[in-house]
Amino acid sequence: MTRFGDFAPLCRNTPSYTWCNLFYRQLSSDSSLKSILTGLSADANSAPVGINPICGIAKAGTTIDGPHQGTGNSLGNIANIVVCAVSMLVVVGLIVGSQKRKAAVGRVELRNLLVLYFLTLPFQLVTTGSLLEQGSTALVALTAIHAGLVAAFFWALLMNALIATQKIEDGTPAALVPYLLFCAAFFAGTTYIAFDVALGITTALGPSNDPSELRSIPLFVLTSIWPAVAAILYFAIMTYIVLAVLNEIRPMWYYILSAGLFVLSQLAWFLLGKVICEVSFSCCIALFLPYYTLNARVSGFFRPRRLQGTK
C-alpha cells in the first residue's frame, strides 16, 4: 500500500524521476538492501535513473538487456540533454531582456528568478541525462544541489507574485532581504535533506521501516508538494492583481496559458513517460516535454510582467 511520502511508485513507473538517484545510493551503499535493486537497476554501471524502472534509458556508452531496450550503445537521455541546452540559451535571452525593462515592477526580483531557473538547467541535464553512474557520489551531490535549487526557485516564484502586489517596494532591502534569506533557507534545508536521504548522515531521514518503499516525507514535501503549492499561490495572486487591481484581461491569457502548460507538461511526464520510453525502445522519455513547455511557461509570465511594467 502506497503511503504519503513514498517514492517507490514514482521511481518505478516514471522514467528518469530525478530524486530516485538519492534512493539508489541509499540502497546500494547498504549490503543488506542491495537485493532490492533488481531488473534494470541491478547493475550500477548501466542502470538508468530510477529504482527497478519498467523502462529506462541506460547510462551513456552502455547497453541493457531487457524488455523495451534498444540495441547498441546508449546516448543517454539525449532528448532531455538537447532541450536543457536549448533552454539555457532561451533563459539567457530572458535575463538580458529583463535587464532592459527599467520601469518594470520587480525587475531585480524577476532577474533573480530567471537566474535561479537557469541554474537548475545544467543540473537537470546531468542528473536525468543518464550520464553518470547510479549510486556515485558525484550524482548524489548534483542531485541534492538540484533539489535545493528547485525548492529555492519556487520560493522566488512566489515572492515575485508578492512583490507584484506592490505592498513592498521592489528592489529595496524590505523586498530583497526576505527574498534572498528564504531562498537560501530553502536551498540549504532541501539540499541537506537530500544528502541525508542518500548518505544516511543521520538516522532521522534514513531508510524507512520497509526500505523498498523509498519513503521520505520531508523530501517529498519539498520537491513535490511545495512546488505545486507555490505555483498555485503564484497563479492566484497574479490573477487577483491582473483582474482586480489592474482591471485587465489581456495579460491574464498569458497566465492561463502558462498554468495550462504547467499542468499538461506534468501530466505528459507522469502519464506518457513510460509509454514514450517503451515505444522508442528506451531512447527517449517524456521528461523533455516539461522542460520544453517550461520555457514557454517562463516566457508566458515574463510577457504579462512586461505589460504590467508599462502601466
N, C-alpha and C positions, 0 to 999 in steps of 0.2 A: 504494500500500500504506500503510495507516494504521499509524503508529508511536506508541509511548508518548509522551504529551505533545502529540499533535495535536488541535487544536480544530476542524478543518475539518468532520469528520462531525457534531459536535455543533452547530456553528453553521449547518449546512445542514438537518439533519433534526430538530432540537429547537427549536420556535418559542420566541422570547424567551429564549434562553440568555444569561444576564446578561453573562458575561465576553466575549462576542463584540463588545460595544461597544468594547473596548480594541483588538481587531484591526481593526475598521473604521477607527479613527483611524490605525492603523499603515499600512494600505493607502492610505487616501485622502490622507494627507499626503505621499506619495511619488508623483510623476508617473509614474514607471516601473512602479508597482504598481497604479495606478488601474484598469488594464484588467482586473484580476482581479475587480473589482466589476461584476457583470452582473445581469441579471434584475431582481428586486425591489430589489436593493441599488444599482442603477446611479445613482439619483437620491437624494442625501443628504437632500434636503428632505422626502421622503416615505418613505424607506427604513424598513422595520421593523427590530426588533432581530434580529441575525443576519448572516451573510455568505452572500449568494446563497441565502436560505432557500427551500425548496419552497413553504412557506406562511408568511405573517407578517402581523401587524397593522400597517397603515400609521400613520405619525405622526398624532397627533390633529389634526383640521382639514384633512387632505389625503386624496386618493384614489390608488389604484394600479390601473392597468390590467394585468390578468394573470389566470392561472388561479386559481380559488378566491377571487377578490376580489369583495366586495360592491359595491353602488352607494352613492353619497352620501358625505359627509364622514365620516372615521373618528372614533370616540370614543376612540381609543387602546385600551389593554388594560383595558377597563372592569371586567371580572370581577376581575382581579387588583387593580385600584385599590380596589374596594369591599371585597374580602376583607382587604387590608392595612389599610385604615382600621378595619374592624371588629376586626381582630386587635390593633390598638393599644389599643382600648378594653378588650379582654379582658385583655391583659397588664398594663394599669394596675390592673385589679382584682386580678390575681395579686400584683402588687408590694405593694399595700395589704394584701392578705391575709397575705403573708409577714412584714410588719412586726408583725402581731398575734400571730404564733406565737413568743412569748417563750421557750418552752422547747425549740423545735425545734433539732435538730442542724444546724449550718451555716447559721443564719438569715441572717447577713450575706452569706455567700458566695452563697446562693440568691438573695437580693435583687439582688446584683450581676449574677448570671447573667441574671435576668429583665430588668434594666435594659439589659444588652447586647443581648438579644434584641429589646427594644423599639426600640433604636437602629437595628437592621437593617431594621425595617419601612418607615420613610419612604424609606430609600434603595432598598429593593426596589420600592416603589411607583413611584419616579421612574425608576430605571434599566431597568425592564422594562415600564413603563407606556406606551411609545411616545408620550411627551410632549415629549421634546427631540430636536433634530436629530442624526442619526447623524454621528459624527466631530467634534462640537462639544467644545470644551474643558470646558464645564460637565458634559456627560455623561461624559466621561473621568474628571474629578475625582471625581464622585459614584460612579462605578463602582469606581474604585480604593479609595476610602474604604469602600465597601460590602464589597469583597473583604477588606480588613483587619479589618473588624468581624466578618465571618463566621469568619475564622480565629481571632480572639480569642475569639469565642463558644464555639467547640468546645474551646479550652483551658479556659475557665471551666467548661464542662460536665464535662470530665474531672477537673478539680480539685475540683469538688463531690463527685464519687464518692470521690476520695482522702480528702477531709476527712470524708466519711461513715463511713470506717473508724475514725475517732476515734483514729488513731495520732498525729495532730496536733490539738491543741486548737483548735477553731473560734473565729474571731473574734479570735485573738491575732496578733501580728506574725509568728510562725512559720508561720501559715497564710496571712495576708493579703499578706505581702511577696512570696513566690514567685507567689502568685495574680495580683497586680497587675503584677509585673515581667514575667512571661511573657505576660500579656495585652497589655501594652504592646509587648513584643518581637514577638509575632505580628502585632499591628496594624501596627506601623511597618514590619516586614520585608515583609509581604504588600502593604501599600499602596505601598511603594516599587517592588516588583517589578511591580505592576500599572501604575504610572505609566511605568516603564521600557519595558514591552511596548508601550504605546500611543504614547509620545512619543519613544522611542529616546534616552533620556538617555545611555545607554552602548551600546556595540556588543555587549556580552556577552549581553543579553537582547533584542536587536533581531530583525529578520526572520530566519527560518530560511533554509537554503540554497535551499529551494523555498518562497517566501513563501505560496503557495497552501495549504500545509499548516497554516498558522496554528499553529505549534509553539512551545510554551513549557513546558518540563518543570517549572521552579520554580512557575509559576503553576498548572499542572495538579495538582501535588502539594499545594499549599497550599489550593486551592479544591475539589478533588475527593477526593484520597486521604486527606489529613489529616482532614477532617470524617468520612469513613467509619471510619477507624481510631479516632478519638476516640469516636465513637458506639458502636462495638463494645466498646471497652475500658470505657466507662461501663456498658454493659449487663452485661458480665462481672463487674465489681467489685460492682455493686449486687446482682446475682444471688447472689454469694458472701455479701454482708452479710445479705441477707434470709433466705436458706435456711440458711447455715452458722452465722452469728453470732446472728441473731435467732430462728432456727428458726421462721419464719413462712411462711405460704402466701399469705394474702390479698393483701398488698402486691405479691407477685410477679406477680399477674394484671394489675395496672396497668402494670408494666414490660413485660410481654409484649404487652399491648395497644398501648403506646407504640411498641415496637420494630416490631410488625406494621404500624402506621400509617406509620411511617417508611419501611419498605421498599415498601409498597403505593403511597404517595404519589409516591415517586421513580419507580417503575415506570410509574405513570399519566402522569407528566410526560414521561418519555422515550419511552414506547411509544404513548401515546394522544394526546400533544400535537398531532402533525401531523394525526391523524385528526379530532380535535375542531375544529382550525383549519379544515380543508377543509370539514367538514360545516356549520360555522357561517359559511362564506364570510368567513373571516378576522375574525370579530367576537369570537371567544373562543378561548382555548387552555387546555390543561390545567395551566398554571403555577399557576392559582389553587388547584388541588387540594392541592399540597404545603403551601401556607400555610393552607388551610382545615384540613387534618389536623394541621398543626404546632401549632395552638392546642390540639387535643386531646392531642397528644403532650406538650406542655409542661405542660398541666393533668394529664396522666397521671402524670408523675413528680413533680408537686407534691403530688398526693394521697397516694401512699405515703410521701413525706417527712413529711407531716403525721402519718401513722400511726406512723412511726418516732419522731417527736418526742414521742409520748405514752408511749413505753416508759420 
